[in-house]
Amino acid sequence: MSKNTATRATEEQLLYADILAKGMYLGLVMLLITFALYVTGIMAPVVPLSEIQNYWHLPVDQYLAAINADHLHWEHAPTGWSWVKLVGKSDFLNFTGVAVLSGVTIICYIAIIPGLLKRGDKTYAIMSAVEVLVLALAASGLLAVGH
């Protein structure tokens, strides 16, 4: 015996899904374009393609230290959001698509808060606002673990 109950998505769920889908496609297109710029050599990378295999065996922290020593010559290796300073280099430009994919959830939550408040669903609005704060704090790099 099955019940014939149709479940409908709320306006907020549809808005969230719509923004998520568009953000996912935008991030994917950005990844494809920036990767093409990298592998075709249209934009110069920090680490030349001919040398990248020399770094594959390294953990991320050692990789960053090595490319800093070999190519960047900064006072400190790039960590956290310091990659933004290197978006003019194709190997770091790739991170923009990853940032879009990572940040789209924050935009989704921000977008649904007004509808939740309008509908009088304060609990979910507060939970969404807290989620935005937690995700933004995590993305900010202000919380450093293991340093």
C-alpha positions as CSV (number, residue, x, y, z in Angstrom):
1,M,0.0,0.0,0.0
2,S,1.5,3.2,-1.1
3,K,0.3,6.7,-0.3
4,N,-0.1,9.0,-3.2
5,T,1.4,12.1,-1.6
6,A,3.1,14.5,-3.9
7,T,6.0,16.3,-2.4
8,R,6.7,19.8,-3.7
9,A,9.9,21.7,-3.2
10,T,9.6,25.1,-1.5
11,E,10.4,28.3,-3.3
12,E,13.6,28.5,-1.2
13,Q,14.7,25.0,-2.2
14,L,14.1,25.8,-5.9
15,L,16.0,29.1,-5.6
16,Y,18.9,27.3,-3.8
17,A,19.0,24.6,-6.5
18,D,18.9,27.1,-9.3
19,I,21.8,29.1,-7.9
20,L,23.7,26.0,-7.1
21,A,23.3,24.7,-10.7
22,K,24.3,28.0,-12.3
23,G,27.3,28.3,-9.9
24,M,28.4,24.8,-10.6
25,Y,28.2,25.3,-14.4
26,L,30.1,28.7,-14.1
27,G,32.8,27.0,-12.0
28,L,33.1,24.1,-14.4
29,V,33.4,26.5,-17.4
30,M,36.0,28.5,-15.5
31,L,38.0,25.4,-14.7
32,L,37.9,24.3,-18.4
33,I,38.9,27.7,-19.7
34,T,41.7,28.3,-17.2
35,F,43.0,24.8,-17.7
36,A,43.1,25.4,-21.4
37,L,45.0,28.7,-20.9
38,Y,47.5,26.7,-18.7
39,V,48.1,23.7,-21.0
40,T,48.2,25.7,-24.2
41,G,50.7,28.2,-22.8
42,I,48.6,31.2,-23.8
43,M,49.3,32.4,-20.2
44,A,52.6,31.8,-18.5
45,P,52.5,29.7,-15.3
46,V,54.6,30.2,-12.2
47,V,56.0,26.7,-12.7
48,P,56.7,25.9,-16.4
49,L,55.0,22.8,-17.7
50,S,58.3,21.2,-18.5
51,E,59.2,21.4,-14.7
52,I,55.9,20.5,-13.1
53,Q,56.8,16.7,-12.8
54,N,59.7,17.6,-10.5
55,Y,57.2,18.7,-7.9
56,W,54.5,16.0,-8.1
57,H,56.0,13.9,-5.3
58,L,55.8,16.7,-2.8
59,P,53.1,17.3,-0.2
60,V,51.3,20.7,-0.7
61,D,53.3,22.6,2.0
62,Q,56.6,21.4,0.5
63,Y,55.4,22.1,-3.0
64,L,54.6,25.7,-2.1
65,A,58.0,26.1,-0.4
66,A,59.8,24.6,-3.4
67,I,58.1,26.8,-6.0
68,N,58.6,29.8,-3.8
69,A,62.3,29.0,-3.6
70,D,62.7,28.1,-7.2
71,H,60.3,30.6,-8.9
72,L,58.6,33.2,-6.8
73,H,61.3,34.2,-4.3
74,W,58.8,35.7,-1.9
75,E,59.6,36.2,1.7
76,H,57.1,33.4,2.6
77,A,55.6,30.7,0.5
78,P,52.1,31.3,-0.8
79,T,49.5,30.0,1.6
80,G,45.8,30.7,2.2
81,W,44.4,33.4,0.0
82,S,47.8,34.6,-1.2
83,W,47.2,32.7,-4.5
84,V,45.0,35.7,-5.5
85,K,48.2,37.7,-6.0
86,L,49.2,35.1,-8.6
87,V,46.0,35.0,-10.8
88,G,48.0,36.5,-13.6
89,K,49.8,33.1,-13.8
90,S,47.9,30.3,-15.4
91,D,48.6,27.6,-12.8
92,F,47.1,29.8,-10.1
93,L,44.3,31.2,-12.3
94,N,42.9,27.7,-12.1
95,F,42.0,28.3,-8.5
96,T,39.4,30.9,-9.5
97,G,37.1,28.1,-10.7
98,V,37.7,26.2,-7.5
99,A,36.9,29.3,-5.5
100,V,33.6,29.7,-7.4
101,L,32.7,26.1,-6.8
102,S,33.6,26.4,-3.1
103,G,31.7,29.7,-2.6
104,V,28.5,29.1,-4.4
105,T,26.9,27.4,-1.3
106,I,27.4,30.6,0.6
107,I,25.6,32.6,-2.1
108,C,22.8,30.0,-2.1
109,Y,22.2,30.4,1.6
110,I,22.3,34.2,1.4
111,A,19.7,34.1,-1.4
112,I,17.2,32.0,0.5
113,I,17.2,34.0,3.8
114,P,14.8,36.8,2.7
115,G,12.3,34.2,1.5
116,L,12.5,32.3,4.7
117,L,12.0,35.5,6.7
118,K,9.1,36.5,4.5
119,R,7.4,33.2,5.1
120,G,7.9,33.6,8.8
121,D,10.4,30.7,9.1
122,K,12.7,32.4,11.5
123,T,14.4,29.1,12.6
124,Y,15.6,28.2,9.1
125,A,16.5,31.8,8.4
126,I,18.7,31.9,11.5
127,M,20.2,28.5,10.7
128,S,21.0,29.7,7.1
129,A,22.5,32.9,8.4
130,V,24.7,30.9,10.9
131,E,25.7,28.6,8.0
132,V,26.8,31.6,6.0
133,L,28.9,32.9,8.9
134,V,30.5,29.5,9.5
135,L,31.3,29.0,5.8
136,A,32.6,32.5,5.4
137,L,34.8,32.2,8.5
138,A,36.1,28.8,7.3
139,A,36.9,30.3,3.8
140,S,38.5,33.4,5.3
141,G,41.5,31.5,6.6
142,L,41.2,33.2,10.0
143,L,41.0,29.8,11.7
144,A,44.4,28.2,11.2
145,V,44.7,24.6,12.5
146,G,48.1,23.0,13.1
147,H,50.2,26.2,12.9
